[in-house]
Amino acid sequence: MKHVRKAAFCLYIAAVIVVLAMGASIISDFFASKAPSFAHWLTQSMPGRVLCAIALGIVAVHALAVLVGMALDKPEPARMRLEACPDIEVSVDALRSVARAAATSADVMVEDVRARVVGRNKDGVEIKVDAIALTSKDLKGLAHRVQSRVQAACDDMLGVSGVRVQVCFLPSKTTTVTKEVMR
């Protein structure tokens, strides 16, 4: 699918270039002499007109696709409903706060927490925790402990069960290079 997107993007860029050249041709007809050029070829010859029509069609289809995408785009829900009691809703901010507090420990520094409501009935949650491990041994076990603490905290404090938690450890070491310059 990536290759199709790249090819479509390249085709779109080429179409935009042709449309801009056609526009430049039309504008230059008003201000410049009638000397033959590529822009003149685009608007005066039959193959140039066909190329312009195809390019305009591609740009129009893209604009229509963007417009339809904007019209049909749904905002991400800010709350989720509990399975046990559909009358109660829990906000994403509350989930984020509880997950951050549960993930923080002596050997983990939490960098970022993202929570997303999923499911047709807004009853599922995905939480991604970006953290820095302050230890270099048993990262897999550390990730499982963070994951279980976040799941337990969401279940105990908010009543949200079945939370999917993804823990991602970021690089913990940075290197600073200094160089002394002699004069």
N, C-alpha and C positions, 0 to 999 in steps of 0.2 A: 504494500500500500504506500510505503514511503516513496518508492520510485515513481508511482503514478502521480503522487502529489508534486514531486519535484518536476516531472515532465509538464504537468498542468501549470505549475507556477512559471516555468520557463516560457511556455506558450503564451501565457497571460502577459508576461513582461514584453515579449516580442510584439504582441498585439498592441500594447500600450505605446511602444516606441513607434509603431506604424501610425497609430492614431495621432500621436504628437507631431510626427512628421507631416501628416496630412493637414493638421491645424496650422503648422508653421507655413506650409505651402499656401494655404488660403490667406493667411495674414500677409505673407510676402507678396502676394499678387496685388495687394492694395498699395504697398509702399515701394516695391522694387521694380526693376525692369523685367521684361518678359523673357529673360535669358533661360534656356533649357537647363534643368537641373533634376535631381532625383525627386524633389518635392513636386516639380512640374509634371514629371512622369507619373507620379501617384494620382494626380487628379485629371490628367488629360488622356492617358492611354487606357485601353480596355483592361489589360492585365493589372494595371495599377488600381483601377477602380474596383476590380474583383478583390484584390488584396485588401483594399480599404474596407470593403463591405464585410469581408470575413473578419478582419480585425475589429471592426465596430460590433459585429455580432458576438465575438468572444468577450469583449469588454462589457457589452450589455448583459450577456448571460451571467457573467461574474457579478455585476452590480445587482442583478435580480436575485442571485443566490445569497448575496450578503444581506439584502433587504429582507428576504424570507427568513433567513437565519436570525436576524434581529427581531423580527416580529414573533417568531415561534420560541424564542429563547425564554426559558423559565428561570426565575431567580432561585438561587440555592436556598433551601429552607433554613430558617434561623432557629427552628425548634423541632423537637421530635416528640412523638407520642409514645407513652409507655404501653407495653403489650397488656399488662395486667389491668390498667385503668386508662382507657382512651381519653378520658376527660382531663387528664393531667399531661402537661407538656413541659419538657426540659429544654432549656436554651443551650445553644452550642457554646456560648461563653462559659456557662456553668460546667459543661463537659470538659472544656479546655482547661479551666482553672483546677478542677479536681484531678485531671490527668497530670497536669504539671506538678501539683503538690505530691501526688503519689509516685511519680517517676523520679523526683529529686531524692538523692541519698548521698551518703558520704563518698561513694565511689562513682557517682554519675552527676554531671552537670548538664541540666536541660537547656538547650539552645532555643528550640522552637517546638510548639505543639499545635498541630492542625487537627480539627475535628470536622467531620462531614456527615450529614444525615443522609442515609441511603434507604432504599426500599420503596415499594409502591405506596405503602401506607405510612411512610415516614417513621418506621419503627426500628430501623437499624442504625448503627453508628460505626464509622471507621475513624480511628484516631491514629495519627502518625506523630511519633515523638522523635525529634532530632536531638541527639544528646552527644556529649563528649565523655568518653570513659576515662576516668582518672586512674585507672589501673590497666595493665597490659595483659593480664592473664585471665583466661576463661571468659572471653567476651560473649560466647554463646550462652553460657549459664547466666551471665549478668543480664543479657537481653531477655531471657526467659523470666528472670526475677522481676525486671521492670514491667514486662508485659503482664505478668500475673498480679503485680501490685496495682497497676492501672485498672485492670479488669475488676479486681476485688473492690477498689475504691468506687468505681462507677456503680457497681451493684449495691454496695453497702450505703453509700451516701445519697445517690440519686435514684436508686431503684432501676437502673438501666442494666439489664443483663444481656449477654451475648455480644459484647463490644469486641470488635476486631481491632487489635492493636498491632501496629508495625513500629518497631524500634530500629532506628538507623543511627549508627555511631559515626560521627564526623571525625576528621583527622584532629588529633589532639596536640601535635607538635608543630610548631612553626619555627622556621630557621631564619635568622637575621644575619645577613652577610655585611660586614663592614670592611672597608678598604682604606688603608692609610695612603695618602698621596704625598710623595716627597717632592719638594721644590728645589 
